[in-house]
Amino acid sequence: MIKLQVIGNLGKDAVVNNVNGKSVINFNVAHTERFKDAQGVQKDRTTWVDCSYWTDRTAVAPYLKKGTQVYVEGTPDVRSYTTTDGRNGASLTLRIVSVQLLGAKPSGTASPDQSAGGTYTPASAPSNDDAPVDDLPF
């Protein structure tokens, strides 16, 4: 078995589809790696990974917004194809087993529904400001 782990940012909002009665969340993740070339010039190289998360747990989809940093894990599937003009192409698709939200959008572009810690909090979540500090749920 081959397992692929990716940490990156979503390129666009996730889309939930229904295929043959099963739910799938589709999104793409970009991982940018910084490196220096032979002349010492710093460059960026971005790798895009298309992700398909086949799950009945679609409640995570509203939090998978463009720019959100995520950790995804799954099995890779490389697909080759021929374009309409006859060129060969390839794409990397990751069949997700696990997805974790890591934080807010980079560079201080966090939306109002995100807490200061960079994790998502649903807008409709009740406030626990008056809850006792020592009454932990675990």
Secondary structure, DSSP 8 states (H G I E B T S, - for coil): ---EEEEEEESS--EEEEETTEEEEEEEEEEEEEEE-TTS-EEEEEEEEEEEEE-S-GGGGGG--TT-EEEEEEEEEEEEEE-TTS-EEEEEEEEEEEEEEEE--STT---TTB-TTS-B--TT----TTS-TT----
